[in-house]
Amino acid sequence: MSSWWGNAWVAALEALSLDAGRLERGRSYADGGHVAAVNVAPGRILAYVHGSRPRPYRAELRLRTLSDADWDHFLAAAAAQPGHIAALLDKDMPHSLVHAAAEAGVALLPAPGDLVPSCTCPDTGRPCKHAAALCYETARLLDADPFVLLLMRGRGERELLDELARRSAAHSAREQPAAPPAAGVPAREALAPHFLPPLPPPLGAGPYPG
């Protein structure tokens, strides 16, 4: 794995399993291209994994989706820093964003026990080698695009980017200093009737008329 969040995903998988042998076979399956037709949806990711039999097995991983309140905290943390949005647009998941979300009580990366694997194979291991292969393949997808994780947590890329753009604009508007009041005359004074003072009396005639 080349990204820290991809490695964090693998760490959650390895904490889930007590069988290093199954994990190793799963990694070998993923490296060998045995995982096909990967489908990502809110709360789950599934794929068909080719094993020793001609017919592939259907492996699935389930992950808890975030609540509306969790998403509100995450989006507020992301919009508060322009660098967070720029990083997401560049397909990067910054440590600072994950840390800010965690401080608000929102766990983006799976903790041990968050991933629930299942498979149509007869192996009762948790995970079996087919589900483990899907986990490793998912880590590769996360390396290329962290929005895969956000989709699994419940919301898609376009929806999130639109909401982040709206919140960022509102945040910038709040941060701008208020414009100083313009100099002027109160309307009551401008519209009040004005009376000119009377003209002075005319000057007297001089001693030498012109």
Buried (B, 14 or more C-beta within 10 A) or exposed (E): BEBBBBBBBBBBBBBBBEBEEBBEBBBBBBEEEBBEEBEBEBBBBBBBBBBEEEEBBBBBBBBBBBEEEBBBBBBBBBBBBEEBBEBBEEEBBBEEBBEBBEEBEBBBBBEEEBBBBBBBBEBEBBBBBBBBBBBBBBBBBBBEBBBBBBBBBBBEBEEBBEBBEEBBEEBEEEEEEEEEEEEEEEEEEEEEEEEEEEEEEEEEEEEEEE
